[in-house]
Amino acid sequence: METAQRIERALSQALERAGGPQCPAGLTAAVRHAVFPGGARIRPRLLLAVARACDEDQPPVTDAAAAALEMLHCASLVHDDLPCFDDASMRRGRPSVHAAFGERTAILCGDALIVFAFQTLAHGTQGSPHRLGPLLATLSASAGMPFGIVAGQAWESEPNIPLALYQRAKTGALFAAATAAGAAAAGREPGPWLRVGDLIGEAYQVADDMKDVLGVAAELGKPTGRDQALGRPNAVAELGVEGAKARLKGLLAEARASIPPCPGADALHAEILAQTARLMPQSLARPAA
């Protein structure tokens, strides 16, 4: 099955277990709005690519991990867009969850997605319970403190925001989780894969900073110029455009060099480059690769 179809099927099957007539209709609709249609699904794509590179042998476990990871990402977007944070009215080219369903429902939607991510992981590992522990440890670390997405959001409330720590938590955490969880889903030790994800996450954050400064809102599906407006760290502001491009190129090269020995290393190299090109604005994709 093609990667995109596999991810969408895993998410659809997972969300079928949520909602229903006994759940508030508005919350059910908000959750589906947050998850579908998705963006590039970069994080679950990376997770699946690592699992395949590690000779994946339990597809249901991998699918559950990929769906759980994407739910955590979607939850972070719902919360990030709230008026108390970015106050963004648009996400993925349409109204953000709070703009479409109201602020109270949006908060509950993000909370529900975080909880349901771990329910999905537990459900998908019933046939391989020995893999639940490493996956649970990996994904929970990416969601909480001190280096997860909650900590990343919290840095925005601090008077001084160190760029490296902020990017590691806000963006890098879920990429580190993607590579480590992909290995864990395939029965491999996740630890050696964390460094790969950290580097890819930092590279993607640099690319996202470039998009925020140089991109076009219609192309990105969200407003641009938010980092400057909100006083947040930005790699372009710190390094300049050429410096950010050089940093991005160096991070990607280091990430590829950091891939642990595995049967599918060559294919994983190609996947990293392909997903980076998808993330970046068209005008920047060629020089960054």
RODO-2510 file (C-alpha; in nm, 4 decimals, decimal comma):
residues 289
     n   res          X          Y          Z
     1     m     0,0000     0,0000     0,0000
     2     e     0,1257     0,3479    -0,0877
     3     t     0,2539     0,5443     0,2120
     4     a    -0,0053     0,8234     0,1997
     5     q    -0,2941     0,5760     0,1768
     6     r    -0,1522     0,3749     0,4628
     7     i    -0,1346     0,6800     0,6897
     8     e    -0,4848     0,8002     0,6033
     9     r    -0,6289     0,4538     0,6580
    10     a    -0,4606     0,4231     0,9962
    11     l    -0,5943     0,7620     1,1046
    12     s    -0,9444     0,6905     0,9734
    13     q    -0,9635     0,3549     1,1477
    14     a    -0,8378     0,5066     1,4705
    15     l    -1,0895     0,7903     1,4691
    16     e    -1,3734     0,5497     1,3949
    17     r    -1,3253     0,4310     1,7523
    18     a    -1,3843     0,7857     1,8761
    19     g    -1,6963     0,9920     1,8422
    20     g    -2,0282     0,8281     1,7717
    21     p    -2,3729     0,9306     1,8945
    22     q    -2,2674     0,9242     2,2585
    23     c    -1,9953     1,1837     2,2053
    24     p    -2,0722     1,5573     2,1712
    25     a    -2,1182     1,6203     1,8020
    26     g    -1,9193     1,9426     1,8036
    27     l    -1,6156     1,7769     1,9587
    28     t    -1,6299     1,4899     1,7091
    29     a    -1,6492     1,7344     1,4195
    30     a    -1,3650     1,9449     1,5569
    31     v    -1,1361     1,6428     1,5937
    32     r    -1,2013     1,5356     1,2366
    33     h    -1,1475     1,8949     1,1189
    34     a    -0,8107     1,8977     1,2951
    35     v    -0,6949     1,5689     1,1416
    36     f    -0,8541     1,5654     0,7934
    37     p    -0,7533     1,6645     0,5366
    38     g    -0,3993     1,6571     0,6618
    39     g    -0,0901     1,8388     0,5526
    40     a     0,2153     1,6604     0,4156
    41     r     0,2049     1,4040     0,7017
    42     i     0,5828     1,4450     0,7203
    43     r     0,6263     1,2925     1,0654
    44     p     0,4318     0,9681     1,0081
    45     r     0,5966     0,9351     0,6669
    46     l     0,9341     0,9505     0,8364
    47     l     0,8249     0,6976     1,0991
    48     l     0,7118     0,4537     0,8304
    49     a     1,0319     0,5078     0,6323
    50     v     1,2463     0,4222     0,9367
    51     a     1,0335     0,1160     1,0157
    52     r     1,0740    -0,0083     0,6586
    53     a     1,4479     0,0595     0,6715
    54     c     1,4610    -0,1541     0,9872
    55     d     1,2782    -0,4482     0,8219
    56     e     0,9331    -0,3799     0,9668
    57     d     0,7632    -0,7045     1,0705
    58     q     0,4462    -0,5874     1,2515
    59     p     0,2583    -0,3394     1,0259
    60     p    -0,0323    -0,2918     1,2726
    61     v     0,2151    -0,1702     1,5355
    62     t     0,3793     0,0690     1,2909
    63     d     0,0437     0,2009     1,1715
    64     a    -0,0693     0,2664     1,5289
    65     a     0,2537     0,4495     1,6070
    66     a     0,2244     0,6595     1,2913
    67     a    -0,1373     0,7516     1,3640
    68     a    -0,0557     0,8356     1,7264
    69     l     0,2343     1,0574     1,6228
    70     e     0,0216     1,2482     1,3730
    71     m    -0,2521     1,2978     1,6342
    72     l     0,0030     1,4536     1,8688
    73     h     0,1146     1,6830     1,5888
    74     c    -0,2437     1,7825     1,5044
    75     a    -0,3117     1,8495     1,8725
    76     s    -0,0121     2,0798     1,8876
    77     l    -0,1407     2,2749     1,5865
    78     v    -0,4855     2,3173     1,7418
    79     h    -0,3339     2,4550     2,0614
    80     d    -0,0714     2,6614     1,8775
    81     d    -0,3420     2,8421     1,6785
    82     l    -0,5431     2,9442     1,9862
    83     p    -0,5915     3,3171     2,0599
    84     c    -0,3731     3,2869     2,3724
    85     f    -0,0802     3,1736     2,1555
    86     d    -0,0616     3,2525     1,7813
    87     d    -0,4238     3,3624     1,7356
    88     a    -0,4132     3,2123     1,3866
    89     s    -0,7419     3,2018     1,2006
    90     m    -0,6157     2,9801     0,9165
    91     r    -0,4490     2,6403     0,9118
    92     r    -0,3843     2,4201     0,6084
    93     g    -0,5661     2,6660     0,3879
    94     r    -0,8937     2,6748     0,5819
    95     p    -1,0238     2,8028     0,9187
    96     s    -0,8302     2,6828     1,2206
    97     v    -1,0210     2,4740     1,4733
    98     h    -1,0924     2,7615     1,7119
    99     a    -1,2053     2,9808     1,4214
   100     a    -1,4447     2,7112     1,3012
   101     f    -1,5703     2,5657     1,6313
   102     g    -1,4885     2,8177     1,9025
   103     e    -1,2091     2,8442     2,1543
   104     r    -1,3527     2,6128     2,4200
   105     t    -1,4110     2,3281     2,1749
   106     a    -1,0644     2,3800     2,0272
   107     i    -0,8974     2,3381     2,3671
   108     l    -1,0922     2,0185     2,4293
   109     c    -1,0170     1,8989     2,0757
   110     g    -0,6420     1,9301     2,1302
   111     d    -0,6675     1,7590     2,4676
   112     a    -0,8751     1,4764     2,3209
   113     l    -0,6248     1,4165     2,0417
   114     i    -0,3369     1,3846     2,2881
   115     v    -0,5271     1,1287     2,4953
   116     f    -0,6501     0,9432     2,1888
   117     a    -0,2965     0,9175     2,0514
   118     f    -0,2005     0,6972     2,3450
   119     q    -0,5252     0,5013     2,3270
   120     t    -0,4466     0,4307     1,9616
   121     l    -0,0974     0,3142     2,0502
   122     a    -0,2311     0,0782     2,3180
   123     h    -0,4941    -0,0616     2,0830
   124     g    -0,2497    -0,1197     1,7990
   125     t     0,0065    -0,3067     2,0087
   126     q    -0,2293    -0,5615     2,1627
   127     g    -0,0749    -0,8327     1,9473
   128     s     0,2802    -0,7239     2,0331
   129     p     0,2642    -0,5961     2,3923
   130     h     0,6431    -0,6076     2,4334
   131     r     0,6696    -0,3173     2,1882
   132     l     0,4289    -0,0931     2,3757
   133     g     0,6777     0,0108     2,6451
   134     p     0,9455     0,1567     2,4149
   135     l     0,6822     0,3244     2,1980
   136     l     0,5010     0,4695     2,4969
   137     a     0,8242     0,6056     2,6423
   138     t     0,9243     0,7569     2,3087
   139     l     0,5958     0,9287     2,2274
   140     s     0,5263     1,0503     2,5801
   141     a     0,8712     1,2109     2,5956
   142     s     0,7955     1,3934     2,2721
   143     a     0,4706     1,5319     2,4127
   144     g     0,5667     1,6492     2,7607
   145     m     0,8592     1,7918     2,9569
   146     p     1,1408     1,8864     2,9477
   147     f     1,1931     1,8546     2,5718
   148     g     0,8466     1,7761     2,4331
   149     i     0,5961     1,9899     2,2490
   150     v     0,4317     2,1120     2,5709
   151     a     0,7670     2,2518     2,6816
   152     g     0,8122     2,3995     2,3358
   153     q     0,4839     2,5854     2,3649
   154     a     0,5768     2,6994     2,7155
   155     w     0,9016     2,8572     2,5943
   156     e     0,6876     3,1131     2,4115
   157     s     0,5725     3,2460     2,7491
   158     e     0,9280     3,2988     2,8755
   159     p     1,0977     3,6419     2,8635
   160     n     1,4092     3,4938     2,6993
   161     i     1,3820     3,2163     2,4442
   162     p     1,7000     3,0224     2,3570
   163     l     1,6685     2,9267     1,9916
   164     a     1,8240     2,5794     2,0221
   165     l     1,6126     2,4665     2,3182
   166     y     1,2986     2,6188     2,1716
   167     q     1,3421     2,4471     1,8356
   168     r     1,4357     2,1172     1,9979
   169     a     1,1103     2,1088     2,1929
   170     k     0,8687     2,2877     1,9629
   171     t     0,9645     2,1078     1,6421
   172     g     1,2448     1,8603     1,6998
   173     a     1,0633     1,6516     1,9610
   174     l     0,8153     1,4956     1,7200
   175     f     1,0814     1,4324     1,4571
   176     a     1,3001     1,2559     1,7127
   177     a     0,9913     1,0585     1,8100
   178     a     0,9279     0,9713     1,4448
   179     t     1,2667     0,8127     1,3893
   180     a     1,2892     0,6469     1,7317
   181     a     0,9306     0,5170     1,7196
   182     g     0,9822     0,3857     1,3677
   183     a     1,2738     0,1795     1,4937
   184     a     1,0846     0,0690     1,8067
   185     a     0,7820    -0,0349     1,6001
   186     a     1,0120    -0,2618     1,3994
   187     g     1,1568    -0,4147     1,7155
   188     r     1,4844    -0,2193     1,7092
   189     e     1,6442    -0,0187     1,9891
   190     p     1,5044     0,3360     1,9552
   191     g     1,7876     0,5225     2,1272
   192     p     2,0353     0,5321     1,8364
   193     w     1,7683     0,6852     1,6128
   194     l     1,6957     0,9881     1,8296
   195     r     1,9900     1,1854     1,6937
   196     v     1,8697     1,1429     1,3356
   197     g     1,5276     1,2806     1,4255
   198     d     1,6739     1,5677     1,6260
   199     l     1,8768     1,6802     1,3261
   200     i     1,5880     1,6436     1,0822
   201     g     1,3608     1,8335     1,3199
   202     e     1,6065     2,1203     1,3491
   203     a     1,6455     2,1258     0,9707
   204     y     1,2703     2,1395     0,9244
   205     q     1,2437     2,4215     1,1766
   206     v     1,5052     2,6210     0,9881
   207     a     1,3078     2,5598     0,6685
   208     d     0,9881     2,6660     0,8435
   209     d     1,1578     2,9839     0,9663
   210     m     1,2578     3,0568     0,6086
   211     k     0,9006     3,0022     0,4961
   212     d     0,7712     3,2359     0,7645
   213     v     1,0007     3,5120     0,6406
   214     l     1,0127     3,4410     0,2671
   215     g     0,7058     3,2300     0,1907
   216     v     0,3614     3,3116     0,0585
   217     a     0,0590     3,2582     0,2819
   218     a    -0,1489     3,1054     0,0009
   219     e     0,1255     2,8516    -0,0650
   220     l     0,1720     2,7648     0,3014
   221     g    -0,1930     2,7540     0,4064
   222     k    -0,1215     2,9745     0,7098
   223     p    -0,0160     3,3363     0,7760
   224     t     0,3464     3,4395     0,7325
   225     g     0,5534     3,6835     0,9356
   226     r     0,4256     3,5456     1,2655
   227     d     0,7681     3,5025     1,4283
   228     q     0,8539     3,8694     1,3914
   229     a     0,5054     3,9796     1,4948
   230     l     0,5159     3,7650     1,8092
   231     g     0,8801     3,8275     1,8967
   232     r     0,9903     3,4667     1,8554
   233     p     1,3319     3,3293     1,7602
   234     n     1,3808     3,2745     1,3898
   235     a     1,6814     3,1248     1,2117
   236     v     1,6656     3,3813     0,9300
   237     a     1,6619     3,6692     1,1762
   238     e     1,9583     3,5175     1,3596
   239     l     2,1652     3,3855     1,0665
   240     g     2,0386     3,5725     0,7605
   241     v     1,8931     3,4018     0,4528
   242     e     2,2209     3,2592     0,3250
   243     g     2,3255     3,1528     0,6733
   244     a     1,9928     2,9746     0,7243
   245     k     2,0299     2,7962     0,3902
   246     a     2,3796     2,6815     0,4847
   247     r     2,2583     2,5670     0,8250
   248     l     1,9759     2,3685     0,6655
   249     k     2,2113     2,1977     0,4200
   250     g     2,4555     2,1091     0,6974
   251     l     2,1849     1,9657     0,9228
   252     l     2,0491     1,7427     0,6482
   253     a     2,3950     1,6137     0,5622
   254     e     2,4600     1,5353     0,9288
   255     a     2,1215     1,3638     0,9614
   256     r     2,1939     1,1351     0,6683
   257     a     2,5374     1,0569     0,8082
   258     s     2,3824     0,9729     1,1471
   259     i     2,1503     0,6993     1,0213
   260     p     2,2367     0,3831     1,2169
   261     p     2,3242     0,0686     1,0191
   262     c     2,0034    -0,0792     0,8769
   263     p     1,8996    -0,2755     0,5670
   264     g     1,7141     0,0161     0,4080
   265     a     1,9559     0,3019     0,4675
   266     d     1,9712     0,4118     0,1017
   267     a     1,5944     0,4401     0,0694
   268     l     1,5804     0,6337     0,3955
   269     h     1,8369     0,8826     0,2645
   270     a     1,6133     0,9460    -0,0348
   271     e     1,3037     0,9836     0,1830
   272     i     1,4708     1,2488     0,3984
   273     l     1,5591     1,4545     0,0926
   274     a     1,2154     1,4120    -0,0633
   275     q     1,0269     1,5209     0,2479
   276     t     1,2532     1,8209     0,2985
   277     a     1,1824     1,9357    -0,0554
   278     r     0,8082     1,9055     0,0098
   279     l     0,8306     2,1168     0,3221
   280     m     1,0174     2,4090     0,1741
   281     p     0,8815     2,6841    -0,0518
   282     q     0,9367     2,6003    -0,4176
   283     s     1,1803     2,8876    -0,4610
   284     l     1,4034     2,7473    -0,1841
   285     a     1,3738     2,3728    -0,2281
   286     r     1,6434     2,3349    -0,4937
   287     p     1,9249     2,5208    -0,3153
   288     a     1,8455     2,3579     0,0199
   289     a     1,8674     2,0020    -0,1138
***
